[in-house]
Amino acid sequence: MHTHAVIVHYEDTDLSGFVYHANYLKFIERARSDWVRHLGIDQNALRASGLVFAVHRIEADFLAPARLDDRLTVTTTPVARTPARLVLDQRIQRGDTPLFAAKVTLVAMSTDGRPRRLPQGLKETV
């Protein structure tokens, strides 16, 4: 499991003062990028070699709102993989309060859109 800290900024909120729903997807995207970097995988080098990741599916549950200046924790946990696909459980919490939960399926593909195998660093994650 990997953790990533997020502070809610004014630009993340809507007129209600709550985090706008689409911004939770940005938070988990940043956490995934940080997780891959933490694994020692250079995404720029992968892209230069013709390999990229794409989100294939997201199942999301909005459990409670986050607000301006909240300090959030995003956890990323790999739960399943195939040679070209990785499924992650991603959760956002404020302290002990769950705010958002998502099951994210990523696929590895070439820059021309063809399926590719996951790089070595990700094969050992599950």
C-alpha positions, 0 to 999 in steps of 0.5 A: 500500500502506498500513501499520498498526502493532499491538501484541499485548495480553493480551486478544488472546491465548488460554490458549496465549499465541498470538493468538486466531484471530478477533483477526486479523480485528480487526487487519485491520479496524482497518487497513482503517479506518485506510487509509480515513481515510488516503485522506481519506474520512470514514466517519461522513459516508458513513454519514450520507449512507446509504453503508456498507461491508460485508465480502462475503468473506474468504479467510484463511491463518494462517501462524504465531502471534503472541504477547503484546507482539509488534509487528505490521505490517498491510499493506493493498493494493487489488488489484481493483475494480468500481463497487460492490466492492473487493478488498484484499490484507491481510497481517500480519507480525512483522518479516520473518515472515509471520503471516496473509494475507487476501483481503478483498472489500468491497461498498458499499451503502446503509444499507437493504442495496442496492448502491451505487457506491464513493465517489470516493476509493476509485475511484482506489485500483486 
